[in-house]
Amino acid sequence: MKARESREARSPDETRAVSPAESEHEPPHPTPSPSTGALLPPPEESEKELEAARPVLVGMTTPAIEDVFARLGHARFRGRQVADWVYRRGATSFAEMTDLPLALRQALPEAVDLGIPEIVQSVSDADGTTKYLLRFPDGATVECVRLPYREWSSVCVSTQVGCPLRCTFCATGASGFTRNLTAGEIVAQFLLARAGATPPLTHVVFMGMGEPLLNYNALLEAIRLLNTECGVGARNMTISTVGIVPGIERLAQERLQVNLALSLHAADDETRARLMPAGRRYPLDQVFEALRGYINATHRRVTLEYLLLQDVNDSEEDADRLARLIRTELQVSTRQGTGRRGLLPVVNLIPYNETEAGFRRPSEATVRRFQARLKAHGIPVTRRLERGGTVDAACGQLRRAAARRRREGGARPTHRSDSSRG
């Protein structure tokens, strides 16, 4: 597969690894700034430094891209054309922008970086699910997954390279944490997945590698870019979190109409902390207090993600405990009426997709009993539609498989893509 044009400009502070403790407070979130940085570096700078000085367009607003073109000596409307091609018309290279003069198309890669990462691997399942392994110029790799439904498609995007939280069931956490993604790097995953999407790509879930609320500023900027530049409706975006309380509280103050999903996975602190170390820092009473504030501020129903693990959290007693927790902790009232019915959270059951972590998937009968038990308590419950069973679609699996191949001799992966274009 032909590599996409991609070189990212970052300062040392933007690319350094962040410890979990640091990132839980205010991690460095390298957001591309359209108004700073020399476009024409001093003559003494090396070729590598010259290359790094190129502004990265994906991650900028249309007016900011216009500013870049004006500083380069071009008409501002040329910047507007490029922004339109990238954000709204689906171009992933300058060569595709056919209403630009040929000379400009050929010159732009030397002056600016479009900001589209390289597709290292893309694999597709029979159900249409396509998983991408993407590589940024610093060598960092992330995954995103495109999932087609009847009338629309969704993409699950990553917000960090790896993850600092080390949930025991997750392949991403086992790989460690490298750095946060920029807003542009998050948006670029949507742009690549949109190319060739059938049905059209209209939904985004921040549920890939990393904890979105530990990269808060870049997450918010990506949401705004996807909404204002790419036309993705706020209610078509979902943020998944393990329960970073300060992040939930900040998000409530934004009063965005995005959806919020909590990775719950257990209804008691002991089990949850064993599965998710973040549960020790943010116990359930604090998490649910933050959720009540979020519901009151936004009038949006939240989703509780519940991963079913055999003999860990899948008994009927576990279901009863979960129902009591919801009834006790999320009986909120809003200006729009009581939350006892309309704003009770939806529990989304997820039978475990087995990795190397050692957990087992419960039987189908166990899953159905758990679901029926919640329904008997009057709790809204759904079951996640399972997709991509043959493409390592669970978070982090494709990336770990690629790393394993490199360790075992560097064999190149087989590309099976429904969206490669040369």
Phi, psi and omega per residue, in radians:
M1 nan 2.406 -3.104
K2 -1.246 2.279 3.126
A3 -1.217 2.502 3.083
R4 -1.353 2.670 3.059
E5 -1.131 2.141 -3.116
S6 -2.842 2.098 2.919
R7 -2.483 2.256 -3.075
E8 -1.826 2.421 3.105
A9 -1.742 2.085 3.127
R10 -2.505 2.610 3.020
S11 -1.470 2.901 3.117
P12 -1.011 -0.665 -3.141
D13 -1.122 -0.497 -3.075
E14 -1.357 -0.400 -3.018
T15 -1.909 -0.056 -3.087
R16 -1.258 2.655 3.087
A17 -1.232 2.574 -3.114
V18 -2.045 2.339 3.104
S19 -1.234 2.702 3.113
P20 -0.974 -0.728 -3.115
A21 -1.106 -0.733 -3.137
E22 -1.165 -0.740 -3.047
S23 -1.220 -0.392 -3.131
E24 -1.274 -0.279 3.101
H25 -1.688 -1.416 -3.134
E26 -2.459 1.448 -3.073
P27 -1.174 2.658 3.007
P28 -1.104 2.238 -3.107
H29 -2.150 1.642 -3.034
P30 -1.178 1.681 3.094
T31 -1.702 2.144 -3.125
P32 -0.985 2.308 3.117
S33 -1.847 2.085 -3.097
P34 -1.322 -0.222 -2.995
S35 -1.915 0.100 -3.139
T36 -2.246 2.872 3.113
G37 1.596 2.280 -3.122
A38 -1.206 2.340 3.064
L39 -1.454 -0.423 3.127
L40 -2.142 1.603 -3.053
P41 -1.138 2.789 3.107
P42 -1.033 2.634 -3.071
P43 -1.015 -0.496 -3.059
E44 -1.328 -0.148 -3.125
E45 -1.234 2.585 -3.108
S46 -1.262 2.953 3.101
E47 -1.064 -0.662 3.124
K48 -1.118 -0.719 3.134
E49 -1.201 -0.629 3.074
L50 -1.054 -0.768 -3.131
E51 -1.115 -0.717 -3.097
A52 -1.185 -0.341 -3.092
A53 -1.400 -0.148 -3.124
R54 -1.141 2.285 3.101
P55 -1.165 2.507 3.140
V56 -1.712 2.118 -2.985
L57 -1.393 -0.804 3.129
V58 -1.154 2.134 -3.000
G59 2.034 -0.250 3.059
M60 -1.691 2.695 2.984
T61 -1.358 2.902 3.105
T62 -1.012 -0.829 3.098
P63 -1.024 -0.636 3.129
A64 -1.170 -0.678 3.086
I65 -1.152 -0.664 3.051
E66 -1.044 -0.712 3.112
D67 -1.062 -0.736 3.131
V68 -1.039 -0.814 -3.118
F69 -1.151 -0.637 3.097
A70 -1.116 -0.723 3.133
R71 -1.195 -0.454 3.085
L72 -1.440 -0.037 3.106
G73 1.616 0.184 3.122
H74 -1.766 2.837 3.062
A75 -1.125 2.505 -3.116
R76 -1.052 -0.568 -3.083
F77 -1.148 -0.378 3.067
R78 -1.144 -0.684 3.062
G79 -1.105 -0.671 3.105
R80 -1.132 -0.664 3.091
Q81 -1.086 -0.786 -3.133
V82 -1.098 -0.780 3.117
A83 -1.046 -0.703 3.132
D84 -1.116 -0.745 3.123
W85 -1.084 -0.776 -3.045
V86 -1.298 -0.897 -2.993
Y87 -1.445 -0.507 -2.994
R88 -2.122 -0.348 -3.084
R89 -1.947 -0.029 2.956
G90 1.503 0.236 3.117
A91 -1.273 2.429 3.057
T92 -2.089 0.202 3.044
S93 -2.690 2.729 3.107
F94 -1.141 -0.529 -3.105
A95 -1.058 -0.447 -3.125
E96 -1.379 -0.185 -3.029
M97 -1.521 1.352 -2.888
T98 -1.264 -0.237 3.089
D99 -1.604 0.070 2.971
L100 -1.550 2.551 3.061
P101 -0.987 2.502 -3.098
L102 -0.984 -0.734 -3.119
A103 -1.077 -0.662 3.128
L104 -1.204 -0.732 3.117
R105 -1.041 -0.671 -3.123
Q106 -1.302 -0.509 -3.087
A107 -1.488 -0.476 -3.012
L108 -1.026 -0.707 -3.118
P109 -1.038 -0.417 3.102
E110 -1.412 -0.373 -3.036
A111 -1.778 -0.602 -3.096
V112 -2.407 2.772 3.082
D113 -1.867 2.138 3.133
L114 -1.104 -0.630 3.074
G115 1.653 0.400 3.110
I116 -1.729 2.148 -3.098
P117 -1.279 2.935 3.081
E118 -1.382 2.383 3.003
I119 -1.497 1.880 3.121
V120 -1.328 -0.698 -3.079
Q121 -2.739 2.471 2.973
S122 -2.426 2.263 -3.121
V123 -2.255 2.503 -3.079
S124 -2.129 2.506 3.082
D125 -1.676 2.860 3.132
A126 -1.069 -0.449 3.141
D127 -1.440 0.054 3.113
G128 1.676 -0.163 3.095
T129 -1.105 2.304 3.112
T130 -2.173 2.227 3.123
K131 -1.933 2.370 -3.112
Y132 -2.020 2.383 2.920
L133 -1.876 2.052 -3.033
L134 -1.968 2.567 3.121
R135 -2.193 2.287 3.082
F136 -1.617 2.899 -3.038
P137 -1.018 -0.458 3.117
D138 -1.439 0.080 3.135
G139 1.610 -0.162 3.129
A140 -1.157 2.431 -3.134
T141 -2.099 2.506 3.071
V142 -2.416 2.929 3.104
E143 -2.026 2.632 2.871
C144 -2.501 2.716 -3.051
V145 -2.296 2.258 3.049
R146 -1.767 2.264 -3.089
L147 -2.160 1.998 3.115
P148 -1.475 2.445 3.017
Y149 -2.074 -2.923 -3.016
R150 -1.145 -0.786 -3.026
E151 -2.048 -0.138 -3.111
W152 -2.708 2.898 3.071
S153 -2.081 2.728 3.121
S154 -2.208 2.685 3.040
V155 -2.222 2.343 3.063
C156 -1.709 2.026 -3.030
V157 -1.932 2.713 3.086
S158 -1.626 2.650 3.098
T159 -2.061 -0.189 3.105
Q160 -2.453 2.751 2.992
V161 -1.540 1.837 -2.966
G162 1.359 -2.827 -3.123
C163 -2.715 2.402 -3.130
P164 -1.503 -0.048 -2.932
L165 -1.564 -0.372 3.014
R166 0.951 0.826 2.985
C167 -1.057 2.379 -2.939
T168 -1.209 -0.362 -3.082
F169 -1.695 0.008 -2.924
C170 -1.876 2.288 3.124
A171 -1.189 -0.566 -3.134
T172 -1.133 -0.814 -3.116
G173 -1.055 -0.564 3.131
A174 -1.182 -0.341 -3.113
S175 -1.552 -0.097 3.140
G176 1.446 -3.108 -3.057
F177 -2.118 2.379 3.130
T178 -1.922 -1.022 -3.105
R179 -2.894 2.960 3.003
N180 -1.387 2.693 2.978
L181 -1.547 2.659 3.002
T182 -1.363 2.886 3.057
A183 -1.015 -0.711 3.135
G184 -1.120 -0.667 3.122
E185 -1.185 -0.549 3.068
I186 -1.225 -0.833 -3.130
V187 -1.110 -0.630 -3.112
A188 -1.048 -0.537 3.089
Q189 -1.112 -0.732 3.069
F190 -1.082 -0.767 -3.084
L191 -1.098 -0.738 3.123
L192 -1.185 -0.744 -3.123
A193 -1.180 -0.486 -3.131
R194 -1.197 -0.509 -3.102
A195 -1.101 2.058 3.111
G196 1.376 0.143 -3.099
A197 -1.216 2.286 3.057
T198 -2.418 2.091 -0.081
P199 -1.109 3.065 -3.091
P200 -1.022 2.571 -3.137
L201 -1.456 1.985 -3.063
T202 -2.230 -0.153 -3.056
H203 -2.170 2.524 3.128
V204 -2.288 2.293 3.013
V205 -2.089 2.226 3.088
F206 -1.554 1.365 -2.964
M207 -2.458 0.281 3.128
G208 -1.548 -2.483 -3.127
M209 -1.152 2.388 3.043
G210 1.681 2.921 3.077
E211 -1.810 1.918 -3.045
P212 -0.957 -0.694 -3.051
L213 -1.342 -0.088 2.969
L214 -1.593 0.028 3.041
N215 -2.303 0.930 -2.852
Y216 -1.070 -0.894 -3.045
N217 -1.121 -0.741 3.103
A218 -1.141 -0.661 3.082
L219 -1.034 -0.866 -3.115
L220 -1.102 -0.700 3.119
E221 -1.152 -0.689 3.098
A222 -1.102 -0.730 3.107
I223 -1.049 -0.767 -3.124
R224 -1.160 -0.692 3.110
L225 -1.157 -0.767 3.123
L226 -1.080 -0.624 -3.119
N227 -1.334 -0.914 -3.007
T228 -1.472 -0.555 -3.081
E229 -1.702 -0.653 -3.056
C230 -1.774 -0.145 3.068
G231 1.353 0.376 3.093
V232 -1.480 2.153 -3.138
G233 -1.139 2.514 -3.129
A234 -1.005 -0.670 -3.116
R235 -1.310 -0.087 3.043
N236 -1.694 0.172 3.116
M237 -2.059 2.430 -3.119
T238 -2.266 2.270 3.072
I239 -1.802 2.218 3.084
S240 -1.866 2.325 -3.119
T241 -2.405 2.635 3.041
V242 -1.354 -0.141 -3.136
G243 1.958 0.804 3.075
I244 -1.342 1.752 -2.954
V245 -1.011 -0.845 3.127
P246 -1.037 -0.618 3.120
G247 -1.181 -0.720 3.098
I248 -1.100 -0.715 3.140
E249 -1.138 -0.725 3.084
R250 -1.128 -0.727 -3.128
L251 -1.099 -0.650 3.097
A252 -1.063 -0.659 -3.139
Q253 -1.192 -0.447 3.113
E254 -1.207 -0.477 -3.133
R255 0.965 0.671 3.050
L256 -1.346 2.744 3.134
Q257 -1.679 0.456 3.069
V258 -1.345 2.854 3.098
N259 -1.588 2.580 3.124
L260 -2.123 2.295 3.098
A261 -2.154 2.255 3.096
L262 -1.743 2.210 3.006
S263 -1.362 1.684 -3.027
L264 -1.568 -1.170 2.973
H265 1.229 -0.173 3.033
A266 -2.849 2.621 -3.086
A267 -1.795 0.148 3.049
D268 -2.346 2.606 -3.037
D269 -1.118 -0.635 -3.081
E270 -1.116 -0.878 3.141
T271 -1.136 -0.732 -3.090
R272 -1.120 -0.732 3.131
A273 -1.163 -0.546 3.098
R274 -1.189 -0.640 3.124
L275 -1.413 -0.635 -3.000
M276 -2.336 1.806 -3.113
P277 -0.951 -0.483 3.109
A278 -1.078 -0.386 3.115
G279 -1.123 -0.389 3.083
R280 -1.261 -0.602 3.140
R281 -1.411 -0.620 -3.106
Y282 -2.134 1.505 3.135
P283 -1.160 2.891 -2.986
L284 -1.081 -0.611 -3.129
D285 -1.110 -0.663 3.101
Q286 -1.227 -0.714 -3.138
V287 -1.095 -0.785 -3.093
F288 -1.265 -0.514 3.014
E289 -1.096 -0.739 3.091
A290 -1.136 -0.671 3.111
L291 -1.127 -0.694 3.095
R292 -1.058 -0.732 3.098
G293 -1.107 -0.675 3.129
Y294 -1.137 -0.785 -3.134
I295 -1.112 -0.749 3.133
N296 -1.115 -0.631 -3.092
A297 -1.352 -0.599 -2.997
T298 -1.906 -0.303 -3.033
H299 0.999 0.554 3.130
R300 -1.906 2.386 3.062
R301 -1.280 2.433 3.091
V302 -1.755 2.793 3.069
T303 -1.927 2.399 3.048
L304 -1.854 1.937 3.119
E305 -1.418 2.275 -3.088
Y306 -2.302 1.847 3.141
L307 -1.432 2.094 -3.108
L308 -1.531 2.081 -3.124
L309 -2.058 2.271 -3.069
Q310 -1.034 2.218 3.069
D311 1.109 0.295 3.094
V312 -2.003 -0.890 -3.054
N313 -2.535 0.455 -2.961
D314 -2.003 0.236 -3.109
S315 -1.458 2.902 3.067
E316 -1.141 -0.558 3.064
E317 -1.121 -0.670 3.066
D318 -1.084 -0.703 3.115
A319 -1.120 -0.742 3.105
D320 -1.078 -0.748 -3.141
R321 -1.103 -0.708 3.119
L322 -1.116 -0.767 3.130
A323 -1.081 -0.740 3.119
R324 -1.105 -0.727 3.129
L325 -1.032 -0.807 -3.118
I326 -1.121 -0.812 -3.118
R327 -1.123 -0.606 -3.104
T328 -1.371 -0.727 -2.952
E329 -1.707 -0.342 -3.048
L330 -2.150 0.604 3.016
Q331 -1.568 1.377 -3.037
V332 -1.766 2.789 3.030
S333 -2.100 2.553 3.108
T334 -2.344 3.025 3.103
R335 -1.078 -0.411 -3.101
Q336 -1.559 0.155 3.122
G337 2.083 3.126 -3.093
T338 -1.246 2.674 3.085
G339 -1.644 0.124 -3.063
R340 -1.097 -0.548 3.115
R341 -2.010 -1.122 -2.959
G342 -1.124 -0.550 -3.079
L343 -1.952 0.242 2.961
L344 -1.057 2.436 3.140
P345 -1.142 2.707 3.021
V346 -1.635 2.262 3.039
V347 -1.568 2.153 3.117
N348 -1.855 1.898 -3.115
L349 -1.434 2.358 -3.096
I350 -2.251 1.717 3.026
P351 -1.035 2.343 -2.987
Y352 -1.048 2.354 3.025
N353 -1.674 1.847 -2.908
E354 -1.098 2.349 3.049
T355 -2.141 -2.726 3.129
E356 -1.521 0.128 -3.032
A357 -1.290 -0.314 3.080
G358 1.761 -0.162 3.079
F359 -1.361 2.792 -3.130
R360 -2.074 2.669 3.097
R361 -1.429 2.331 3.103
P362 -1.223 2.824 3.125
S363 -1.197 2.797 3.112
E364 -1.061 -0.672 3.123
A365 -1.095 -0.681 3.121
T366 -1.136 -0.751 3.122
V367 -1.048 -0.778 -3.113
R368 -1.169 -0.673 3.101
R369 -1.118 -0.732 3.132
F370 -1.081 -0.808 3.141
Q371 -1.080 -0.778 -3.136
A372 -1.116 -0.625 -3.129
R373 -1.136 -0.753 3.099
L374 -1.103 -0.753 3.116
K375 -1.049 -0.668 3.129
A376 -1.098 -0.478 3.087
H377 -1.498 0.012 -3.135
G378 1.392 0.346 -3.139
I379 -1.610 2.196 3.058
P380 -1.072 2.266 -3.058
V381 -2.489 2.416 3.053
T382 -2.245 2.976 3.056
R383 -2.186 2.249 -3.096
R384 -1.085 2.293 3.043
L385 -1.181 2.135 -3.061
E386 -1.482 2.200 -3.069
R387 -2.278 2.770 2.986
G388 1.145 0.648 -3.059
G389 -1.117 -0.390 -3.095
T390 -1.824 0.109 -3.061
V391 -2.113 0.455 -3.128
D392 0.912 0.876 -2.991
A393 -1.347 -0.226 3.074
A394 -1.183 2.640 -3.002
C395 -0.998 2.202 3.038
G396 1.549 -0.172 -3.026
Q397 -1.218 -0.756 -3.112
L398 -1.143 -0.704 3.136
R399 -1.112 -0.752 3.127
R400 -1.165 -0.650 3.119
A401 -1.121 -0.703 3.117
A402 -1.138 -0.718 3.119
A403 -1.125 -0.656 3.121
R404 -1.127 -0.720 3.118
R405 -1.084 -0.683 3.124
R406 -1.111 -0.730 3.134
R407 -1.141 -0.554 -3.055
E408 -1.581 0.139 3.042
G409 2.393 0.057 3.017
G410 1.313 0.375 3.108
A411 -1.108 2.396 -3.139
R412 -1.338 2.477 3.123
P413 -1.245 2.732 3.039
T414 -1.454 2.256 -3.125
H415 -1.594 2.195 3.040
R416 -2.298 1.702 -2.984
S417 -2.244 2.503 3.025
D418 -1.727 0.106 -3.049
S419 -2.374 0.135 3.112
S420 -1.236 2.454 -3.099
R421 -2.280 1.161 3.127
G422 1.557 nan nan
